Amino acid sequence: MRSVPIQALVLTSLFGLVATALPGGAAPSGDPVVVGAILSISGLYAPLGEPERNALELAEKDINAHGGIAGRPLQIVIQDDEGKADTAAQLATSFVGQHVAALIGGSLTPTSSAISRVAGAANLVQIYMTPTATIWNAKAGILKHVFEATPRNELEAQRLLSFAKAKLGAKKIAILHDDAPYGSTGSGVVAAEAQNEGLPVVDDEPFPITATDVTAQLGKIKASGADTVLIWTASPTGAIAVRQMRQLGLNLSIIGSTGIVSDNFLRVTGKDGDGVYSDMDLNVTHPNAQQKAFLAAYRAAYHTRPNNFASFGWDAAHLAARALDKTKGNSDAAAVENALLTLPPYAGTTGTYRFTDTNHNGMSAEDVHIAADHNGVWFTQ
């Protein structure tokens, strides 16, 4: 009798708990339904892409353990765009040539936008994992083939600023953000939401995405009289900024966008990160049954706790699987779009998705939880 590794037994048990309500349960067979995934696994944004990749690998196992796609196995082929938009477009073009059923990715706003252009031209559905809603809600109108697996910036800004005002006593806000699309877009969203909250933005400081020193920007923030600074970036500079604020003795409340919630931030900031607030959609401190099982499965497989980015990847894969199961593996964009729009609410690990014709994000501010760095660990409230 062949022995089964204990880790495999643990994962099998946990996958039973992370029930995804896919029909069937018999072992899938036949030709696989192939989904392409384009992530930023190496380079500046590896702290995002690595956990997304890990979660997609787990999700593939989970989905196949629950019957696959209309009885066929799901295969997720993962490629690394190194955080480069042109590479993401090339990889998307290659996937189109391989006749994949859908695309997952990217990890970033520029890469997601590049993938969207290729997917749209090829009549292929894309599910991306960055909070920039303008990728699907474009100036020309809603792009029917694009769906978002991450709470959009507007929800995040609303939750963070209401918390800053009610719990931290914020009265004057400064925004510190990268000069890439994620940071620049986020800055505009924060400014608009701050106005809704009656919080004046007294300074707005951009920094180069690869900056290793933001003391000049911090000096201006100090002079502005701000009592709270909101950092909007997913680059390592966010952690550097926190350390430099501590070194300069800036007595400010510090809040970051979800882009800072990574193990890399905790490693770089060390004790300086204690008391920094952000938001997490994966409720790690008070998880529901679905989140609890995902946390345990991820830890069993990778010996670490998953973060937001892993949660986004898990949900993106399961949303794609549900839609493709309804279409019996048919990759035609119109069919997959309709399947996503007519899915019953999907309670994922990130939140509950309710896609509509006018909302390809389908989430609410209730899906966003405040988190705090305490002794080098993110805790959700």
ABEGO torsion letter per residue (X at the ends): XBBBBAAAAAAAAAAAABBAGBBEGBBBBEBBBBBBBBBBABEAAAAAAAAAAAAAAAAAAAAAAAGEBGGBBBBBBBBBAGGBAAAAAAAAAAAAAAGBABBBOBABAAAAAAAAAAAAAAGBBBBBABABAAAABBAAEBBAABBBABBBAAAAAAAAAAAAAAAAGBABBBBBBBABAAAAAAAAAAAAAAAAAGBBBABBBBBBAABABAAAAAAAAAAAGBABBBBBBABAAAAAAAAAAAAAGBBBBBBBBAAABBAAAAAAAEAAABGBBBBBABBAABBBAAAAAAAAAAAAAAGBBBBAAAAAAAAAAAAAAAAAAAAGGBABAAAAAAAAAABBBBBBAAEBBBBBAABAAGBBAAABBBBBBBGGBBBBX
